[in-house]
Every structure is written in C-alpha cells, then in structure tokens.
Amino acid sequence: MKNIVAGREPVTATEFIELALGIDLELFTGSATESAMERAARLDVAHEVLADLWEDDPETAAYAASLLRTLPLMTQPHGRRPRRTGRRQPATGTRTGLAAAA
C-alpha cells in the first residue's frame, strides 16, 4: 500500500512527517551550519509557530516541542570524513636508535 498524503507521495520518512503533520522539521531542528544569528531568528519563528500549534493541535505541538530539544547532526567542515590510508608512518627516531645500537 502506498502512503499518500494530501495528494503527494512522500519519498522519505522526513517528507512523510512534514506532509502528515504540516510542519517543517528544519524549522524546529535547525541545521549544523547555521550561524548564531540565523539560529536566533529560526527559534523566534519556531516559538511563534509552536504557540499557534498549542491552540490548534496540542498533539502536533508536543511533537514539535520535542524537536526543539534535539540537536542538528554535525557534519565535517568539508562535508566528508577524513581519508584513512593503509600505510603507517614510522615513529620518529626509532630506526636511528636501532641502527646506532647495532
């Protein structure tokens, strides 16, 4: 059975939640790359939306309030994990110490 919400078929679970509840998850969770000023502005709007939700739909408001307590996923500065190589670098001074002892 397909999950269709408001005539649209969500591709991800996040899209399904956004369509079913009618809230933007990023408004309540934020992103790891936002500045302090962007975060403050986003939280101001989120609190206003949350106040309206408490009046209209307390169940959805409770879910949105729990999202405010979550942290955004942290990403690497370049968006990728550092590459690991199979080679190990020799410790400094070990080879010279062995050669001097022989």
Buried (B, 14 or more C-beta within 10 A) or exposed (E): EEEEBEEEEBEEEEBBBBBEBEBEBBBBBBEEEBEEEEEEEBBEEBEEBBEEBEEEBEEBBEBBBEBBEEEEEEEEEEEEEEEEEEEEEEEEEEEEEEEEEE
